[in-house]
Amino acid sequence: MMFLLRLMLREEFRMHTSYTSRHMFLAFPALVGVLSFSTAATANNYLDVTPLRDVLFLLHVSVFLYGVSVGAFGFLGRQYQERATGFRNYLVTQPSILPMSFKRTFLGMYLRDAVFYLALILVPMTLGLLASVPLNGFRVTSILFLFGAALLSFLAGMSLSFFMSTLYVRSARAFAAVAALVSGLFVAYGLSRFSGTGAIPAAALLPGLGVQYAVPPLGSLGAEAVWLTLAGIGLILALLGGAVALVSDQYEPKNVYARDDLPGIEARLSRFRSYGTLLAKELLDLKRSGTPVKMFFSFVTPLIFLSFTVWFVRYGLNLPIGFNTVFYAAMVGFFGISMYNWLNNVDNMDYMSTLPLSVPQIIRVKLVAYLLLTLGISAAFVVAISWMNGDTRLLWLALPVMVVTSLYSVVMTAYLTGLRTNSFLFDPGVLFAFSAMSMLPDVGLAVLSFTIDASPAFAIGGIALALGALALGTLILYQGIDRKWSRAAFGE
Amino acid sequence: MAALEVQGLTKFYGSVPALQGVDLAVEEGEFFGLFGPNGAGKTTFLKVLTGQLAPTKGHARVLGIDVAERPLAVKEAVGIVPEVESPPSYLTSYEYLYFVCRVRKVADAEAKITRWLEFFDLGDVRRTICKDLSKGTRQKLMLAAAFIHEPKLLFLDEPFINLDPIYQRRLKDYLREYVDAGGTVLMCSHLLEIAEKLCDRVGILNAGRLIAQGALKDVRGGEKDLESAFLRLVEGRR
């Protein structure tokens, strides 16, 4: 197992460094360490207004979701196997041709992801915290306890995701039932916290968080901490054991037969003229690959998380921040970026290099597909959230904010990353530009939205100015796509 | 008239040379075979000539079009069979050919799709999505996609790989007829026996350099077959 794990880690490292370069990739954890250090160094300021207990709560929820997203790569298991005869191959496909157990290889994949992503984010984050000790007076032991508890939350998220992915391959119904159960637990926790009963303790939601509350600086490190740690480890092992047990050693790919839908879809898209064929193919690819489900969840999950965070800040922390419909609209626009990323991950694009097509042409098709797919959902979300919050008065402003930020975000992402969004976002140079170009306008619009009630003329004028600047930026970046990507090759 | 002309063509991947000063001319109506050991630069050469990669140095004109200046125009004019058979995973066989016809603005597309589906006996899989096709069937589909617009020049990278003897024969016959009718082929392959029967002229690429080129009998020299000549030329350089 150690031999396999070593090879898998090497493979993962080489795969990531192939996206950029060894130095650029290694700069990523360094960046995490620096960010963690700077956040921790200023801790004494924000701990005055936000209790440590709440900061740790948010941290554990984030780490848990990070684990879930890392584990979600387990969903690619089927795709990895199907690619075994394709251009790229991974060690995880080898059980199909070598006397290896797929269960064992799957376990190797879990351990690989745990070690790799721990080293990529959690370890540098902890090192950044340790480096900040002279500035904020944090205790080293507390930081080490935090690392241990966060590790439990991370592994719980990862194990849940791996379990769900293998369950999904076996039975979509069982998957839906367990997903409903887990979501129900989270909702019940939220309601019990909101009502103030606290009927569901944090430990029931996240064992790592339970441990965190039971060790210093918040707890006393007694028997409770030991029991909660053991319970957390037990939960992780149970989920992982279940996932491994569900993995099948014989994989039978499904053969898919389909009607000739392309001409019909193309005919319906005739108003897009020369892009009609490409757009029709794009939409058909999405439909047949099952990507819209993944896209929907990756779009809706952050929206739900955002709603939860806003609710928590408003009612949990009692902070007097005026979250309104315009704020949500700006956020929704920026969340659409993940949808563009999905559009680039549907299929290998190598064959396009044999046709008279250029990368900028395909980027433009994906931008149109993005707009067709997301604008309706985004508008529906903004309208729904404004109605639920009783804040429909600002819809006239929120909808243009949503449209402009959506357009800006996706065009900016397309300009920076072309057709390889996932790969390029591991390049710290691109990541830095991306963060600056997305966060600055995002934060600016959020701050302006908070001032609408106090100073409407200033806020609306500022938002109008920001939207104008974003629209101009969108136009410039859109025109720059041709210049930047015209000589780029398809494929990796 | 030359279908393609290459002068001093050089391609570097970072600091690694893949092609080093290649000079070549292939006349219209010629079947030119390019051979070389693994990693010699054959696929890179094809990719540069078809506008898939930009050259680092040198010039190349394909059907009179400068590949560095107008790569899309080159792709419009020629047919390309890539090294890896990779039709789009989620289109059916029929839909892929339909898609290619639409992108290439092929007139009378339905008749041509039917012709090529029949030529490669793809009728049974016309509604199977490409990711579920066998390697050989995917290769047939890539060949059909390259031939469907009846280009004047074909770039074929290992076109016979994954085909059974029946379709190898069918493809050989088609290519012979195509060249007899005035078409031009530049083919990379390791299958020297097939190449020996098809090619008018051949070139041998080794470590990015064209170490021999000419009529089949000239390159063969005193050797009994192309394989022996290939081994002598390539191993003699090592």
Interface residues (C-beta under 8 A of the other chain):
Chain A: E82 T85 G86 F87 P253 K254 N255 V256 Y257 A258 R259 D260 D261 L262 P263 E266 T277 L278 K281 L284 D285 R288 S289 V346 D347 N348 D350 Y351 S353 T354 L355 P356 L357 S358 R487 A489 F490
Chain B: K47 T50 Q52 L53 A54 P71 L72 A73 K75 E76 I80 V81 P82 V84 S86 P87 P88 S89 Y90 L91 T92 Y94 E95 Y98 F99 V100 R102 V103 R104 R126 R127 T128 I129 K131 D132 K135 M142 A145 A146
